[in-house]
Amino acid sequence: MSGKLQPGSRQIFLGGLAIAVAGAVLFSAKAIVAKLIYRYQVDAVLLITFRMLFALPLFAAVALWKARSEAPLSNQDRMRIVVLGLIGYYLSSFLDFLGLQYISAGLERLILFLTPSFVLLMSFLFYRRRVSWMEWAALLISYLGTVLVFLHDVRLGGSNVGLGSALVLGAAISYALYLMLSGELVSRVGAMRLVAYAMCVSCAACIVQFLLLRPWPILLQQPAAVYGLSVVNAMFCTVLPVFLTMVAVARIGPATAAQAGMVGPVSTLFLGALILAEPITAIQLTGTGLVLAGIYLISKKKS
């Protein structure tokens, strides 16, 4: 049988691929939007609060729809979703936005893109999963690329680059842990339901954090640009890419959708240059290429 796609199937595949690429670019753009918001003396606590406040109505609507149309969850699954929401979308996002105060958007995206390699390492450490020599080589290539860009940014950006990189690294590890723990739950609960519920938990955690750490009136005292950029961050860099990625996975499968997501670091690099005037150097391009090559090798490994 020929491996070629039929005309109708090819059209569906290309459409799914385009949706996956769009989702990856939009999700990666959150680093650019965050950098723009930070120009207005907004801190990470306020930034993530605005993001979640504006995203909450849509995720709550999906969660309510799923709760009414599907069987109720067990108490155990509810507790798991609470933990996943706190780890994957609250802690990871907060550490990411904290780190973005100190490092370039391009370096942030490269570090976050190491998440699949952390999943692989956790599988090896906690589940004794066998890791092939090609996968070890892929990890080495990815980390080498990130270290290359990190050293480049340290030379240009100063000592705070180390702090920012450590925070974003924590975000990547946190999200990798979320992916590891959510595997069984996704198959039982469903991806859309899990994401909607977990995001609602994360939104609630961010709002509670804000009320504990900041006086609530400052929510009403920001420049118009902060509100506008926060809406963009919530709608176009959070809600829309989440659902675009789910549509893409349904059309072309998780492996192909994940490979399409490799456009993320490249798009962030060039968007950072275009919008934030961040320089693009040969070292950055080399490091980005190494990270992409390493993650591509990991993605090609058959489960």
N, C-alpha and C positions, 0 to 999 in steps of 0.2 A: 504494500500500500504506500502511496506517495506521501511524503511528509509535508507537502505543500498545503497551505490553507486554501480552501475554496473561497471564491470571491466574497460571498456573504460573511464567511467566518473571518476572512482577512480584514474586512471592514470593521467587524466587531473587535477584533484584536487590536487594530490600529487605534480605534476609538478608546479602548480601555487603556492602551499605552499612553495616549495623549492625556487622559484623565489622571493617570498615575504620575506623569511628569508634572502636570499642573499642580497636583496636590503637594508634590515634593518641593516645588519652587515656592509655593505659597507658604508652606510650613517653615521652610528655611528663611523666608523673608521676615519672620518674627524678630530675628536678631537685628535686622536693619531698622524695623519700626521701633524696637526697644531703644536702640541707639539714638534715634530721633527724639523719643520721649525724654531720654535722660538729659537732653539739652535744656530742658525746662526745670532743672533742679528737682526732679521727681526721683524718689528712691525706689528700690526694688519692691518694698512692701506695698507702696501705693500703686506702682506699675502693675504688679500681678493682681492686686485687688480690682483695679479697673478692668483688666482683661477678663477676670472671672465674673465680675458683675454683669458685664455686657454679654458674655457668652452663656450665662446661667439660664436665661429664659428659653433659649432654643434647646439646650440639653435637657432642661426640665420638661419641656413639651414632649420630646422624644421618650424620655423616661416614663412619663405619665401614659403615653400611648402604649408603650410596651407593657407597662404594669397592668393596663386594662385588657390588653389583647392576648396576653400569654399567662401561663400558669404561674402562681405565686412561687417565690423563692423560699428555700428552707432558711432557717435562722443561721445555719452554718455558712451558707452561701452569701447571705447578707453581710455577715462579719468579714468574710473573705473580700467582698467587694469594697467594704469600708477600708480595710488594710491596703488593698491595691490602689484605691483612690488616693490615699494618703502618701503611698510610696511613689506611684507612677506619675501622677499629675500634679500633686501639691508639692512634695519635697523636690522632685526632679525639676519642675518648672521654677521653683523659688531659687534653688541653687544656680540654675542656668541664668536667670535674670540678675542675680547677685554677681556672678562671674562676668557678665557682659559689661559691668561698670568698669572693668579693668583691662579687658582684652578686645582685640578686633573681632568683628563679626565673622571674618573668614576663619580665624583660629578657633572660635567657638564652634562653628559648624563642623570643622575637622574633628575636634575632640568628641562631639556628640555622635559623629559618624562612626566612632569606634564601638558603639553600643553592641553591634552583632558579635564583635570579637570578645567582649566581656561576657555575653551570653555563652559563647563557646567555652571560655575559661571556667565559668561557673558550672557548666555541664560537666567539665572535666574534674573540677574540684569536689563538687557535691554529689554528682550522680555517676562518677567514674566512667563518663563517656570517653570512648577511645578517640583520640585526636591524631589524625594522620600527619605525616611529615609535611605534606603540602599545606595543611591548615596551620601548622606551626610556622612555616615559611610565610604564609599570608599574614599571620599575626605580626611577625617580625617586620615585614614590609610596611604594614599599616602604621605600626608604632614608630618606625624609623621616619616615615613621612611626617607624622605629627610632631616628633621631637625636632625635626629640621625646621618646621615652621615656628615652633615654640622658641627655639634658640634665636631665630631671626627676629621674632617679636620682642624677646627679652633685650636684645641688643638695641632695638629702636625704642621700646616702650618703657623700660625700667623694671624695677623690682616688683611692682604690683602685677605684672604679667603672670608671675608665679602664683600669686594668690588667686587671681581670676581663673587661671587654668585649673588650679586645684578644685575650685568651686564647680566649674563646668564638668570636670572629671567626675566629681561626686554626683552631678546630675546624670551623667551617662551611666554610671554604675547603678544608681537608683532606678533608672528606667530599665536597665538590663534585668535587674531583680524583679521588677514588675512583669516583664515579659516572661521570665522564668516561671513565676508563680501563677500567671494567668492562663497558661497553656491548657490545663485541664478544664478550667472554668469556662473558657471561651467555647469549647465544644459542647458544653452542657447548657450554658446560658444564652450563647449567641453573641457575636462580636458587637453588633450595634447596641444591644441591650447593656452589655457589660461596659462599653465606653460611655454610654449616656449616664448610667448609674455612677460609675467611677468619677466622671467629670462633675456630677452634682456633689459628690462627697468632697472633691477637691475644691470646688467653688465655695462650699460651706466652710471648709478649713481656712481658706484664704481670707474670707470675710471675718471669721472669728479672730484670726491672727491680727488683722488690721484693727479691729475694735479693742484688742488687748494692748497693742503697741502704739497706736496713733489716735489723736482726737478725731472723732468722726466729722466735724465741720470742715476739715480740709478737703473732704471729697467734693465740696461745693465751691471751693476757692481756687480752682485751677484755671489756667488759660484755656481758651476755646480749643487751641491746637492739641492740648493734652487729651481732651475728650474725643476729638476727631480721630487722632492717632490711636487712641485706646479702642475705639469702635473698629477701626481697621484691624488692629491686633486681634481683637476677639472674633470678628466675623470672618475675615479673609486669611488670617494666619493661625486660627484655632479651629473654629467650627467647620468652615468650608473644607479645609484640607483633610480633616478627620473623615468626613463623609465622602469626599472624593476618593480617598484611599480605599474605603470600604467598597465603593462601587467598582473601583479598578480591580480589587482583589476578586470580586465576584465575577468579573469579566475575563481576566487574564491569569488569575491565580496568584497566590502570595509570593512565590519565588520571582516571577517576572515583575510583579509590582515592586518588590524590594529592590531589584536591579535597576528599575526605572528611577527609584529614589536616589540613585547614585548621582543624579544631576544636582542634588541639593547643595553640596559643598561648592561646586563650580558656580552655580547661580549666585550663591551668597558672596563668593569672591568678587564676581563682576558687578553685582548689585552694590556691594560695599564701595567699590571703586566709583561707580556711577553716581550714587546718591550721597555717600558719606565722604567721598574723596580719599578713601583708604588706598594706599599704593598697592599695585600688583607687581611683584618682583619675580625674577627667575626662580629664587629659592621657594617662594610660596607656590608657584606653579609646579615645581618639582615635588614638593611635599604633598600637594593635593593629588598629583598623579600617583604617587606611591600609595597614599591612603586608598584611593579609588581602586588601584590594582589589587591591593590586599583584600579589600572587602569583596571585590568581584570574584577573587579566587575562593573566598569562603562561601559566597552565594552559589557557586557552581558545584559545591560538594553536595552529593545526593544524600538525603536523609535515610 
